[in-house]
């Protein structure tokens, strides 16, 4: 646990502790530790809280208002780890999808690669289009509000949608990594390979944006 975070990064603690306590601790840690903050391609902020051989803990923040999308506005994706998330502020819609391969129509399937540490702003993120086309259908749609928790299985297709009218923050634990590519349900009209780097932001700038 980072020394200045002041609470244990265990799901047992995070899932049972009052939201107000978690928010104060995270904000204080951002101010004291001044960690690297990156802007995700979908326009929200990502901060690595801690990383071990088995877990990655992150803080996510979606500011209110329009968000700049890099690369491709494709939101349905997978992870190679299980995801546990608790909403600290606002609300989001977590959507689980079933996908199946099609010969015509559908959407192109992309695979994600990182040329280095994905928590470094200098690392290239690359989306590569595969020869597979898929059709996706919504299996489950659930609105998650402040204090709620949700789980996403590794390699399960999902999308977390956040309204531009809200500021939203979450604590996320990624664990149980398994082999397999991270995939994105893409859109037609984009290149076969899309490369970009995540923008680094000073933690004090992020603290100034926080609405709690």
C-alpha positions as a Markdown table, in Angstrom:
| # | Residue | x | y | z |
|---|---|---|---|---|
| 1 | Unk | 0.0 | 0.0 | 0.0 |
| 2 | Unk | 1.4 | 3.5 | -0.8 |
| 3 | Unk | 2.3 | 5.0 | 2.6 |
| 4 | Unk | 0.3 | 8.2 | 2.2 |
| 5 | Unk | -2.9 | 6.5 | 1.0 |
| 6 | Unk | -4.0 | 5.8 | 4.6 |
| 7 | Unk | -6.2 | 2.8 | 3.9 |
| 8 | Unk | -5.5 | -0.8 | 2.8 |
| 9 | Unk | -6.0 | -1.6 | -0.8 |
| 10 | Unk | -8.1 | -4.7 | -0.3 |
| 11 | Unk | -11.5 | -5.3 | -1.8 |
| 12 | Unk | -12.9 | -6.2 | 1.7 |
| 13 | Unk | -12.0 | -2.7 | 2.9 |
| 14 | Unk | -13.0 | -0.8 | -0.2 |
| 15 | Unk | -16.3 | -2.5 | -0.5 |
| 16 | Unk | -17.4 | -1.9 | 3.1 |
| 17 | Unk | -15.9 | 1.6 | 4.0 |
| 18 | Unk | -18.1 | 4.7 | 3.8 |
| 19 | Unk | -17.7 | 6.5 | 0.5 |
| 20 | Unk | -16.8 | 9.8 | 2.2 |
| 21 | Unk | -13.8 | 8.2 | 3.9 |
| 22 | Unk | -12.5 | 6.7 | 0.6 |
| 23 | Unk | -12.9 | 10.0 | -1.3 |
| 24 | Unk | -11.0 | 12.1 | 1.4 |
| 25 | Unk | -8.2 | 9.5 | 1.4 |
| 26 | Unk | -7.8 | 9.4 | -2.3 |
| 27 | Unk | -7.8 | 13.2 | -2.7 |
| 28 | Unk | -5.3 | 13.6 | 0.1 |
| 29 | Unk | -3.0 | 11.0 | -1.5 |
| 30 | Unk | -3.2 | 12.7 | -4.9 |
| 31 | Unk | -2.1 | 16.0 | -3.3 |
| 32 | Unk | 0.7 | 14.5 | -1.3 |
| 33 | Unk | 2.1 | 11.8 | -3.6 |
| 34 | Unk | 1.6 | 13.8 | -6.9 |
| 35 | Unk | 1.5 | 10.6 | -8.9 |
| 36 | Unk | 1.4 | 10.3 | -12.7 |
| 37 | Unk | -2.1 | 10.8 | -14.1 |
| 38 | Unk | -3.0 | 9.8 | -17.6 |
| 39 | Unk | -5.9 | 10.6 | -19.8 |
| 40 | Unk | -7.5 | 7.4 | -21.2 |
| 41 | Unk | -8.4 | 7.4 | -24.9 |
| 42 | Unk | -12.1 | 7.7 | -23.9 |
| 43 | Unk | -11.5 | 11.0 | -22.1 |
| 44 | Unk | -11.4 | 10.0 | -18.5 |
| 45 | Unk | -8.4 | 10.2 | -16.0 |
| 46 | Unk | -6.6 | 7.1 | -14.9 |
| 47 | Unk | -4.3 | 7.0 | -11.8 |
| 48 | Unk | -2.4 | 3.9 | -10.7 |
| 49 | Unk | -2.7 | 3.6 | -7.0 |
| 50 | Unk | -0.6 | 0.5 | -6.5 |
| 51 | Unk | 0.5 | -2.6 | -8.5 |
| 52 | Unk | 1.6 | -6.0 | -7.3 |
| 53 | Unk | 2.2 | -9.3 | -9.1 |
| 54 | Unk | -1.5 | -10.2 | -8.7 |
| 55 | Unk | -3.4 | -6.9 | -8.6 |
| 56 | Unk | -3.6 | -3.4 | -10.0 |
| 57 | Unk | -5.5 | -0.7 | -8.2 |
| 58 | Unk | -6.7 | 2.4 | -10.1 |
| 59 | Unk | -8.6 | 5.6 | -9.6 |
| 60 | Unk | -10.8 | 6.7 | -12.5 |
| 61 | Unk | -12.3 | 10.2 | -12.9 |
| 62 | Unk | -14.7 | 11.4 | -15.7 |
| 63 | Unk | -15.0 | 15.2 | -15.5 |
| 64 | Unk | -18.3 | 16.8 | -16.3 |
| 65 | Unk | -18.6 | 18.1 | -19.8 |
| 66 | Unk | -17.4 | 17.0 | -23.3 |
| 67 | Unk | -14.6 | 14.4 | -23.4 |
| 68 | Unk | -12.0 | 14.1 | -26.0 |
| 69 | Unk | -11.9 | 10.7 | -27.7 |
| 70 | Unk | -8.6 | 9.5 | -29.1 |
| 71 | Unk | -8.1 | 6.8 | -31.8 |
| 72 | Unk | -11.6 | 5.6 | -32.3 |
| 73 | Unk | -15.0 | 6.1 | -30.4 |
| 74 | Unk | -15.4 | 2.4 | -29.8 |
| 75 | Unk | -16.5 | 1.6 | -26.2 |
| 76 | Unk | -17.2 | -2.2 | -26.2 |
| 77 | Unk | -14.1 | -3.9 | -25.0 |
| 78 | Unk | -12.6 | -6.7 | -22.9 |
| 79 | Unk | -9.9 | -7.0 | -20.2 |
| 80 | Unk | -7.5 | -9.7 | -19.5 |
| 81 | Unk | -8.2 | -9.4 | -15.8 |
| 82 | Unk | -11.3 | -9.5 | -13.6 |
| 83 | Unk | -12.6 | -6.1 | -12.7 |
| 84 | Unk | -14.0 | -5.0 | -9.4 |
| 85 | Unk | -15.2 | -1.4 | -9.2 |
| 86 | Unk | -16.9 | 0.8 | -6.7 |
| 87 | Unk | -18.6 | 4.1 | -7.6 |
| 88 | Unk | -17.3 | 6.9 | -5.4 |
| 89 | Unk | -19.3 | 9.7 | -7.1 |
| 90 | Unk | -22.0 | 10.1 | -9.7 |
| 91 | Unk | -23.3 | 7.1 | -11.7 |
| 92 | Unk | -22.5 | 5.1 | -14.8 |
| 93 | Unk | -24.2 | 2.4 | -16.9 |
| 94 | Unk | -22.4 | -0.9 | -17.1 |
| 95 | Unk | -23.4 | -2.9 | -20.2 |
| 96 | Unk | -22.4 | -6.5 | -20.8 |
| 97 | Unk | -22.5 | -7.8 | -24.4 |
| 98 | Unk | -22.7 | -11.1 | -26.1 |
| 99 | Unk | -20.7 | -11.2 | -29.3 |
| 100 | Unk | -20.6 | -13.7 | -32.2 |
| 101 | Unk | -18.7 | -13.8 | -35.5 |
| 102 | Unk | -20.4 | -12.9 | -38.7 |
| 103 | Unk | -19.4 | -13.1 | -42.3 |
| 104 | Unk | -21.1 | -10.0 | -43.5 |
| 105 | Unk | -22.3 | -6.8 | -41.8 |
| 106 | Unk | -21.3 | -6.5 | -38.1 |
| 107 | Unk | -18.3 | -4.5 | -36.9 |
| 108 | Unk | -14.5 | -5.1 | -37.2 |
| 109 | Unk | -12.7 | -6.6 | -34.2 |
| 110 | Unk | -9.5 | -4.9 | -33.0 |
| 111 | Unk | -6.8 | -6.2 | -30.7 |
| 112 | Unk | -4.9 | -3.9 | -28.2 |
| 113 | Unk | -1.2 | -3.9 | -27.8 |
| 114 | Unk | 1.1 | -1.7 | -25.5 |
| 115 | Unk | 4.7 | -1.1 | -26.5 |
| 116 | Unk | 5.9 | -0.7 | -22.9 |
| 117 | Unk | 4.4 | 0.1 | -19.5 |
| 118 | Unk | 0.8 | 1.2 | -20.1 |
| 119 | Unk | 1.0 | 3.5 | -17.1 |
| 120 | Unk | 3.8 | 5.6 | -18.8 |
| 121 | Unk | 2.8 | 8.5 | -21.1 |
| 122 | Unk | 5.5 | 7.5 | -23.5 |
| 123 | Unk | 4.1 | 4.1 | -24.2 |
| 124 | Unk | 2.4 | 3.6 | -27.6 |
| 125 | Unk | -1.1 | 2.2 | -27.5 |
| 126 | Unk | -1.9 | 0.3 | -30.7 |
| 127 | Unk | -5.2 | -1.0 | -32.0 |
| 128 | Unk | -4.8 | -3.5 | -34.8 |
| 129 | Unk | -7.8 | -4.7 | -36.9 |
| 130 | Unk | -8.2 | -8.4 | -37.2 |
| 131 | Unk | -9.9 | -10.3 | -40.0 |
| 132 | Unk | -12.9 | -11.1 | -37.8 |
| 133 | Unk | -16.2 | -9.2 | -37.9 |
| 134 | Unk | -18.6 | -9.6 | -35.1 |
| 135 | Unk | -22.2 | -8.7 | -34.1 |
| 136 | Unk | -22.8 | -7.6 | -30.5 |
| 137 | Unk | -26.1 | -7.7 | -28.5 |
| 138 | Unk | -26.8 | -6.4 | -25.1 |
| 139 | Unk | -27.0 | -9.1 | -22.5 |
| 140 | Unk | -27.3 | -6.9 | -19.4 |
| 141 | Unk | -27.6 | -3.2 | -18.7 |
| 142 | Unk | -27.4 | -1.9 | -15.2 |
| 143 | Unk | -27.2 | 1.7 | -13.8 |
| 144 | Unk | -24.6 | 1.8 | -11.0 |
| 145 | Unk | -24.9 | 4.7 | -8.5 |
| 146 | Unk | -22.7 | 6.2 | -5.8 |
| 147 | Unk | -21.7 | 3.4 | -3.4 |
| 148 | Unk | -22.6 | 0.6 | -5.8 |
| 149 | Unk | -20.1 | -2.1 | -6.8 |
| 150 | Unk | -19.9 | -4.1 | -10.0 |
| 151 | Unk | -17.9 | -7.0 | -11.4 |
| 152 | Unk | -16.7 | -7.7 | -14.9 |
| 153 | Unk | -15.3 | -11.1 | -15.8 |
| 154 | Unk | -12.0 | -11.2 | -17.6 |
| 155 | Unk | -12.4 | -11.5 | -21.4 |
| 156 | Unk | -16.1 | -10.5 | -21.1 |
| 157 | Unk | -17.3 | -7.7 | -23.5 |
| 158 | Unk | -18.5 | -4.7 | -21.7 |
| 159 | Unk | -18.9 | -0.9 | -21.9 |
| 160 | Unk | -19.0 | 1.6 | -19.1 |
| 161 | Unk | -21.0 | 4.6 | -20.3 |
| 162 | Unk | -20.9 | 7.9 | -18.4 |
| 163 | Unk | -23.1 | 10.9 | -19.2 |
| 164 | Unk | -21.4 | 14.2 | -20.0 |
| 165 | Unk | -23.8 | 15.9 | -17.5 |
| 166 | Unk | -22.1 | 14.1 | -14.6 |
| 167 | Unk | -18.7 | 14.0 | -12.9 |
| 168 | Unk | -18.0 | 10.3 | -12.0 |
| 169 | Unk | -15.2 | 8.6 | -10.0 |
| 170 | Unk | -14.5 | 5.0 | -9.3 |
| 171 | Unk | -12.0 | 2.8 | -7.4 |
| 172 | Unk | -11.0 | -0.2 | -9.5 |
| 173 | Unk | -9.2 | -3.4 | -8.7 |
| 174 | Unk | -7.9 | -5.5 | -11.6 |
| 175 | Unk | -6.9 | -9.1 | -10.7 |
| 176 | Unk | -6.7 | -12.7 | -11.9 |
| 177 | Unk | -4.8 | -12.0 | -15.2 |
| 178 | Unk | -5.1 | -14.8 | -17.8 |
| 179 | Unk | -3.7 | -15.2 | -21.3 |
| 180 | Unk | -5.6 | -13.8 | -24.2 |
| 181 | Unk | -5.8 | -10.6 | -26.2 |
| 182 | Unk | -7.6 | -7.5 | -25.1 |
| 183 | Unk | -10.2 | -6.7 | -27.7 |
| 184 | Unk | -12.2 | -3.8 | -28.9 |
| 185 | Unk | -15.3 | -3.8 | -31.0 |
| 186 | Unk | -14.3 | -1.3 | -33.6 |
| 187 | Unk | -16.0 | 0.9 | -36.3 |
| 188 | Unk | -15.7 | 0.8 | -40.0 |
| 189 | Unk | -13.8 | 3.7 | -41.7 |
| 190 | Unk | -10.8 | 3.6 | -39.5 |
| 191 | Unk | -7.2 | 2.4 | -40.3 |
| 192 | Unk | -6.0 | -1.1 | -39.8 |
| 193 | Unk | -3.6 | 0.1 | -37.1 |
| 194 | Unk | -4.4 | 3.0 | -34.8 |
| 195 | Unk | -1.5 | 4.3 | -32.7 |
| 196 | Unk | -1.6 | 6.9 | -30.0 |
| 197 | Unk | 0.0 | 7.9 | -26.6 |
| 198 | Unk | -1.9 | 8.8 | -23.5 |
| 199 | Unk | -1.5 | 12.4 | -22.3 |
| 200 | Unk | 0.2 | 12.9 | -18.9 |
| 201 | Unk | -1.4 | 15.3 | -16.5 |
| 202 | Unk | 0.0 | 16.7 | -13.3 |
| 203 | Unk | -1.9 | 15.3 | -10.3 |
| 204 | Unk | -2.5 | 18.8 | -9.0 |
| 205 | Unk | -4.4 | 19.6 | -12.1 |
| 206 | Unk | -6.6 | 16.5 | -11.6 |
| 207 | Unk | -7.2 | 17.5 | -7.9 |
| 208 | Unk | -8.4 | 20.9 | -9.1 |
| 209 | Unk | -10.9 | 19.2 | -11.3 |
| 210 | Unk | -12.3 | 16.9 | -8.6 |
| 211 | Unk | -15.8 | 17.9 | -7.5 |
| 212 | Unk | -15.6 | 16.3 | -4.0 |
